[in-house]
Structures are given as structure tokens and as C-alpha cells.
Amino acid sequence: MKELNQNEEQIMAFFWRSGELLIRDILDQLPDPKPPYTTLASSIKLLEKKGYLKHRMYGTVNLYSPIISQEEYSKKSINRLVKTFFGGSVSNFLSFMVKEKNISDKEINELQGLIDKMDKPSES
């Protein structure tokens, strides 16, 4: 799956929030100055070619919807980030986040709770 640039992620955010949309629906929601319709249409067609969107005909226009969920995209993006910048080490990534992002004690405790929960075998 090809990576998305910032503009493509912004467009995908509309689909992840709303599901099926016409190009005009997105154009109406974009802040001024709005891109030309044809520019937005080209970006959406590229997202379809990359495998993020699909379309169906709605009258004489295309109605687009996401193929990839935001959760799936986020997971792949984080995994790529950890692999690329932290040598695949989740520990290095979390250490960086704690040092650089001033994670609160509450957030650290929540993370520890998640880790503890994962360490325990599930009871059936």
C-alpha cells in the first residue's frame, strides 16, 4: 500500500468521518481558498488507484467510499514509523514519546495498565 501525502490524508479524513461522498461534498467542506473541482477529482482518483477508495455510480456521478479504515491506516503508518525511525523497536519509540512529548503520569499509568493486561493470559 502506497503512503499518503498530507493532502491525501486530509481528503481521506472526510471519507473516514462520513463514509460515501461525492467530490462536490468534499469541495463544499474544504476551507477557502478551495482547490478547483478538477484538482480535487484528480486527487480522489489517485486515492482510488492507490487502493484507498472505491466508487459506484450515483446517477451520472461517482460516489466514493473508503476501502481502508482509519484504524487500519493508522496501524500501518505507526508500524512504518517505528520501523523507519526507531529500528523496529517499540521500546525506542515509546521512550522517545515519553521524553519528547511530556507524557503525563496518568498516561504512563494507562500505558502500563495496557502492558499488564497484555501480559496476563486470557481466562476462558
N, C-alpha and C positions, 0 to 999 in steps of 0.2 A: 504494500500500500504506500503510495507516494505521500510525502509530507505536504502539509498545507502552509501557505504563507499567511500573514496576518489578515489580509483582506479576505482570503478564502475562509479562515476561521470565523471572521465576523459574519460572513454570509451564512455559514453553517449554523451559527448560533440562532439565527432566525428559524431555521428548519427544526433545530433541536427543541426550541420553545413551542413552535406552532404545528409541526408536522407538515402536512401538504400545503404548498403555497404556489401561487402564480408569481412570475417575475414582477409583475406590477405590484403585488402585495409587499414584496421586499422593498421595491423602489419607494413606495409610499412611506415606509417606516424609516428609511435612511435619512440622516440629518442633511441639511443643506451645507455645502453645495452637493447636490445629488449627481451621481455619475449618469452619463447618457444611458438610456434603456439598452442600447446595443452592447455597451461595455459590460453592463451587469449580466445581460443574456450570455455573452461570451464567457464570463466567469462561471456562471451556473453550468453551462455546457461543459466547461473544463472539469468542474467538480463531478459531473456525471461521468465523464471519460475516466477520471481518476478512481471511480468506483464509490463515491460518497453519496451520490444522489441517483434516483431513477425518476422516470416520468411516465405519465399516462396522458392521453388526450382528454381534454375537457372542452368539448365543443371544438373550436378551431385553435385552441391554445394548449400549451403543455402545462400540466400540473405536476410539480416536482415534490418529491418526498425523500427523506434521508434513508439510506441503506445502513449506515453506520451510526450507532447510538453515540451520544456524547460520552457516556461512560466507557464504551469500547475505545473511542478515540483518545480519551484521557489516559486510559491504561497504556495504550501503545505509545503515547507521547512521553509519559513518565518513564516507561521502560527504556525508550530510546535515549532519553536524557540521562538516566542513570548509567546506561552502557557507554554513551559517548563522553560524558564529562566526569564520571566517577568510577571508571573502570569496571562497571557492572556491580559495584559494591553498594548495597542498600545502606550498610552501616556508614560508609563515607558520605552518602547523600544525606542521611538523617543527621549526621554530625555537622555537616555544612548548614543544614536548615536550622539546627539549634543555635549554632554560633552566629550565623548571619541574619537570621530573621527574628531574633529575640523571642523565641517561643516561650510562652508563659509556663509557670509551674503547673497550672491547670492542664494545659495542652500536653505537657510532658507526662503527667499522670494519666491522661486519656490514652496516649500512645502506649504507655507501659501496661495499661489495662488491656489494650488490644493484643499486645505481645503475650501477656499472661494467658489470655483467653485462647490464643492460637497454640500455646504450648501444652495446654491441657487436652488429653484425649477426649473426644466427644463421647458422651454417655448415650447408649442406645437402649 
